[in-house]
């Protein structure tokens, strides 16, 4: 019997192959359950995950259709921390803290739609503005769907800058939350562990494929400014 992960993978493959193009209604949960030999609840879980990622859109009494955003081919203009710091009139500096391959956190596995047993690349970095701590970042990357990445690639440039130069990013999703600084992050930001910090989570996609999941931590009193 299929698991919800295998159902999700099958639906994703049909979308990526354009069997189900952007804007098209896909079969109902019951139809998918019958064709895939699983329970309707299993299909429902898989489709909820895809809807949460913005790949499909679900509407009562209408059905489930492939999101139109999956057809976009333009490169996403991804704001970089370098731009943010230089826009303040401050001197930008980037330092790679760690580069390793490891099993993902639950949040990273969910965002990148991979198994918790599938190793990903984790890049940790610190950014400063005029020598003062500005941001601490951890970004997860899926090496199976990206060009080869080595530590040297992100020694002098951030993982975001490397990613933007290698992949046509089409859309992203932000979450803004409050969290507590711990471990290396607290040390790099020069604050006590447990201090509340502004936290931004971002997942970037190339068409229907999530390629990166980042968590950025800013020290107290940081102001987030957005312009239309």
Secondary structure, DSSP 8 states (H G I E B T S, - for coil): ---HHHHHHHHHHHHHTTSS-TT-B---HHHHHHHHTS-HHHHHHHHHHHHHTTSEEEETTTEEEE-GGGG--S------HHHHHHHTT--EEEEEEEEEEEE--HHHHHHHT--TTSEEEEEEEEEEETTEEEEEEEEEE-TTSS----GGGGTSS-HHHHHHHHS---EEEEEEEEEE--HHHHHHHT--TT-EEEEEEEEEEETTEEEEEEEEEE-TT-------
